[in-house]
Every structure is written in C-alpha cells, then in structure tokens.
Amino acid sequence: MIHPSGLQFDGKYLWLAIAVYSKNSSAKVLKVDPKTLRPIMRFSVKDHIGLVAADGDGIVYGANWDAKLFYLWDENGKFIEKRPNPTSHAYQDCKVWNKYLICSGGGYVDFIQRDNWKVERTFAMPKAPSGNNVTGEGMDFYGGKFYFLPDDGAGKYIYIFKPDEICIPGAVK
C-alpha cells in the first residue's frame, strides 16, 4: 500500500487512507493522532479508497478510484452504507464543511449536500500553468478560500482562489 489519499482534520484527529495503487484493490483508513502522527486506529476496506473526509461528529466518508462510489463508516470503522457518486466527476479530495461535502476533481468543485446527496453548486476550475487541472490532487477550503495542490513532486505550488464573485452555499459575506 503506497498510495495516500487526501486527508482531513475533524477537529480532533487526522483521517486518511493508504491504498494499493490500482482500481478495485484494497486500502486501510487511518485515524491519526495529530500530535504524534501515529495511527491510533485503522480499518481495512476491500476497495481502493482515494479520498477521506470526516465530519467530527462520527461519520467518515471515503470514495474509491475515480470516485464512482462513496463509502460511509462510523468513526470506529463500522460500515454504514455506500452511495453512487451524484456526478460523473472523478474526485481526488473532499472536505466536510457545514452541511456539505466539498469535492474536487476532474476540473470541478462540487458542493454536495450530505443530508440528501444532491449537488447544490458546481464550479468549473481553471488549469494550472503546468496544464493540469488545479483539482488534480489535494484541495482544502478554509477561511473562504480554496487551496489546491495540482502537481506532484518538489518545487510545486499551492494555488489559492478566493471566490469573491461566486456565492458559496452557507457562507457569510
């Protein structure tokens, strides 16, 4: 297992997955102590989990290769359900923000309502100077700004977007 997922801090723990680098493989989802960076719990999944997000209230979300399926577990790793992706976007990362999963990948950022699994907003995102989609790898949403890391390797850049001209659901202007 060499392929790390995106990660999320739920207010207490870091959550991420490590997977075999192929479709329909396997992964381990890790709950990590942010002070020591040591896993304090892990559970196995019989699928490639490429992203993990956690809400801090007991639900952990994950999606498989190209985000065809989303998995939901409780914070102890007990399977709750799996759901189809409500879009065709191959997400690389998701974050829980308020009542949404903010998911990025395939050139898009989507705000998915967690209660009814409907997409409320979709934003087409630009390409990085490298030609890659800015949504190609890691993403964060913090302080009203999107942060993207589209390229692998040393010496790469984090791209920051402040969406002043768009209305983000639930945001205070």
N, C-alpha and C positions, 0 to 999 in steps of 0.2 A: 504494500500500500504506500504509494508515493505521491498521490495527487490530493493536495489540500483544497478544501472548499473555501468559500467566503466565510467570514466569521461575524459573530455579533456578541456584544456585551449586553446582558439583560439587566444590568444594574447590580448584579452580584457575581455572575460567572461569565466566562467566555465560552462560546459554543462554536464548534467547527467539526468538520468531518474529514477523514482521510480515506481515500478510495483507491482501488485498483484502477489503473489508467486504461479502462476500456468500458464500452457500453455493457449493460446487463451483467456487471461484475458484482463486487461487494464493497462495503465500507464500514467504518466504525465512526460513530458520532461521539464526540468527546465533550465533556463538561470540564472546564479547566479553571483552576484557581488563578485569578489574575495576579496575585502577589508572587506566587512561586512558579507560575506557568506549568504546573504539574497537573495532569489529568486526575480528577477525583472520582470520575465515573465515566464509563463508556458502555455503549451497546452496539451490537452488530446489526447490519442491515444487508439483506440479500439483493442489493441493487447498488449501482454507482450513485452516490449522493454527492452532488456537485455544489450545493449551497445549503446553508443552515441559517435559520433566523429563530430567535426566541423572544417571547413577549414578557418574560419576568413574572408572569402570573401562572406559570405551569405548562404552557404549550410551546413545543419545539416544532418548527416547520423545516422540512427538507425537500429538495427536488432532485430528481435523477438527471442523467445525462440529457442535455437539450431541454430539460425541464418539461418533459412530456407528462410526468406525474409528480404531484406533491404528496408528501407524507406528513402526517401529524402524529406526534408522540407526546406523552406527558413527560415531565422533567426527569422521571426515573427511567425513561426509555420504553415505557409500555405503549405499544401501537394503538392509536386511536382510529385512524382511517387514512385512506388515500383518495386523492381527488385528481381529475384531469386538469391540466393547465387550461385556464379560461381563455388563453390566447394561443397563437402559434409561435410566440417569441421564445427563443432559446435562452432563458435567463442564465446569467452567470453568478448573480448575487441578489439577495433580498434582505431587507431590513424591516423589522416591525416598527411602525411609527403610528401612534394613536390607534385608530381602528383599521389601519391599513397594513398590508404588506406592500412595500415599495420594492419592485423588482426591476432589474436592469439586465439587458442582454439583447443581442441581435439588432442593435441600433435604437432601442426604445427603452423608456422608463414607464412603467405602469403602476398605478395606484389601485390595488385590488382590495376591495372591502372584505375583511376577514369574516364578518358575520354571514354574508350571503354569497361570497365568492364571485362577485361581479366586478368588472373593471370600471372604475369611475373616471379615470383620466389616463390618457396615453400621450406621451411626449416623444416625438422623433428627435433623436440627439445627433449632433454633428460627428464628423470623423476627426480623429486626432491628426496632427501633422504627419505622423507615420503612415496614415492611410487606414489605420484600424479604427473600428467603431470605438468611441470613448467608453461604451458599455461592454467592452470585450473582456474585462476581468473584474477587479474589485470595485465596489461602489459604497459610498456612505451618504447619508443625508443627516446633516447636523446644522443647527443654527440657521435654518432656512436656506442652506446651500447644499448642492450636490458636489461630491468629491469622487472623481473617477481615476483609476489607475489602469489605462487600457493596454499597456505594453509590458511584457515580461523582461526581466533582466536588470542589470545595474545601470545607473545613469538615466533612468526613465523618469517621466514627470507625472505629477498628480495634477489633473485638470479640475478647476473649480468653476462651477456655474451657479450664479445667483439668479434664480428665475423671477426677476422683478416684473417682467411683462406677462407672466402667467399666474393664474390663481391656483395655488396648491390647496387641495381639499383640507379644511380644518385649520389652515394656517391663519395666524393673526397678522394683519397688515399694520 
